Amino acid sequence: MALNASRSLALAAGLAALLGITQAQAEQIVIKFSHVVADSTPKGQGALMFQKLVKERLGDKVRVEVYPNSSLYGDGKEMEALLLGDVQMLAPSLAKFDKYNKQLQIYDLPFLFKDINAVDRFQHSPEGKQLLTSMQDKGVLGLGYWHNGMKQLSANKKLQDPRDARGLKFRVQSSNVLEEQFKAVRAIPRKMSFSEVYQGLQTGVVNGAENPWSNIYSQKFYEVQDYITESNHGLLDYMLITNAKFWNGLPDDVRSELDDIVEEVTTAVNEEAKQINDSDRQKIIDAGTTTVIQLTPEQRNEWREAMKPVWKEFEGDIGKDLIDAADKSNQS
Ligand code: LMR
């Protein structure tokens, strides 16, 4: 039998008295925010800022618990946990959504965006924004895009032109586009959870990877990679998501306050992400354990020419119009 509102309130009060906690605490909405990176990264900082602002503005009504570094759920399990209601918020990389909406594969196309400002323009366009609400029928609601940054190639050998990658094993996120990207340069892609990458690189299960500076630094990947090529060849950004049923079922006043906080945090993350990546890049150079390689414009062009055929392979899934809209964002 369904409980009516006054009976459930009375129950909450009774339970609270029994446990020696206040009624407000007993009725508290708990938001578990799980992610796979370190607190110091753009996503890690965003999750902590969200937690802080919710505490300041919503007091006892809502409690946010942040679980960084795959400490609660790692890749592969976190989406399932969100759909089951075991966590309420995540910010997976855009490379991890192809099971839910193949159009999101657009963000993995190599050499699509010339820089993070172009990414920003696309994400703010009507085409970019509609992708946030495109998975509601699957129970997933996008609340915003959070930047990390452009990816750099790393390996245990010098990567200057695409032929250098031949035969090397590269760790990729669970994305078919990224698999094809490495096959295009005749390398061997291996899908692997983020939490396994350090060990994979250390033991030689894989020889290389692609990550933004903030992930290379905070996970210490640079300690097990002799070379990093400053390739900026692709993007690693996130979609901040929630369980649609959970979010839509929140009391209106709480949801509206949370929406405002999400907007504020999103702006802050996106302003700070570049600075975090720039400073982590410098820390890696200062550590002196890894050689950072600059590409000449001609070399970068060779990588682009080698990888760009991947666009055509996924045009059917993504849609040519969407690719054109993203490409247009390169013109400021
Ligand atoms: C990865 O698996 O490399 C990234 O998606 C990790 C992250 O969340 O930045």
Residues whose N, C-alpha, C, O or C-beta is under 5 A from the ligand:
A	BS01	LMR	V36 V37 S93 Q173 F194
